[in-house]
Amino acid sequence: MGQLIVVGAQWGDEGKGKVVDLLTDFSDAVVRYQGGANAGHTLIVDKKKVVLHMIPSGILHSNVVCMIANGVVLDPELLIEEIDMLVSGGVEVNRENLRISNAAHIILPYHKLLDRYREEKRSKKIGTTQRGIGPAYEDKITRRGVRFQDFLDKARFDQLLQQNLEYYNFMFENYFKKGTLKIEELIEKFDYYRDRLSIFQENTSWLLHQYLSKGRKVLFEGAQGTLLDIDHGTYPYVTSSNTTTGGALTGCGIGPHKNISVLGICKAYTTRVGEGPFPTELNDDLGIKLRTEGGEFGATTGRARRVGWLDVVALKYAIRINSITSIALTKLDILSSLDEIKICTSYSYNGEKLAYFPNDSLMLSKVECEYQDCEGWNVPIGDIKTFSDLPENAKRYIELLETLLEIPIEIISLGPDRDKTIVRNHPFH
């Protein structure tokens, strides 16, 4: 396959960064297609931990071009911090390996303030990371947004900034009863950001078309997960962009191609961050055990993730709306100390079995889960290299999932390091 879209099949934090990093060895380009700096992709390379928020995971490979496409909302300040972090660690970041879409929208300081003030004012929290992602997408939809190409034109940017500050400062002062922002300070900061970032500008949609027309391999990397999609997730406890396959196409400016495949990433259990319904959640000692052993704390915020059993109903929903063709299963090793493992196979609501995943958050919060029990394997598996060497009960667990999901599990991750991975069938092949 020439194109591979990687999507999170749960509520995000599925381990996409490691899988993308692994598959980048076979790619000519890696493209980030949506979201903002609330995403945190954690990679372990040569025992060193690298957390990327905006730059695609492929940046650690010298022969790959990374692109930040038009569907992303870009935080210039955090992007520069990330570039400096990589460079200080010996990773080159220049125009040869990083391009930014001229049509990507910019996160500005007033977006972050609005995000924070709104969350403080809500009686029922959404759980936003307060990085300004939602307000930036809001400005994009209301045609008040500032694109990367606007930001690169100083006269145009300063004029747009003046117009927008009139609106935001009025809101901060009169509704939130807060202080206002001074345009002179913002102009000085963004003059510096412009000098640092202008070399990366690109019409990434056109560049991608050149790659695809020449049959080069392109890997599309998303942020968050399917159940956080603005249209298809557990609204309103969602992110502000389309995290699904459709978001990859609109977020990059390309159309569907017949040689495209979709790899869904999911954990061997389920997690979510923030508020919202979670049918299989474990609010007990076992949940604490899985959270601790799995290191389930947000890479961006450090918040403890909520933990629960694997949810096949939600996964089948993700497979359907993304047209997922295969699965990468992560963190199977975290289940190794359990005597019994449960898989949610169906929901009931008001005593009736549901034939579908409900995207009504209130309804989803009231479903009852029906589980299938699996025997654990009670031995460490982190150093196993082939599927055949896995304990029999681990193999049965995977084979059961393949039967329930009706698609193959091609990649099995047994730890954060690159070499702790079993590749049964390479998605790019």
Secondary structure by P-SEA (a helix, b strand, c coil): ccbbbbbbccccccaaaaaaaaacccccbbbbccccccbbbbbbcccbbbbbcccccccccccbbbbbcccccccaaaaaaaaaaaaaaccccccccbbbbcccccccaaaaaaaaaaaaaccccccccccaaaaaaaaaaacccccccccccaaaaaaaaaaaaaaaaaaacccccbbbbbaaaaaaaaaaaaaaccccccaaaaaaaaaaaaccbbbbbbccccccccccccccccccccccaaaaaaaccccccccbbbbbbbccbbbbccccccccccccaaaaaaaaaacccccccccbbbbbcccaaaaaaaaaaacccbbbbccccccccccbbbbbccccccccccccccccaaaaacbbbbbbbbbbcccccccccccccccaaaaaaaaaaaaaacccccbbbcccccccccccccccc
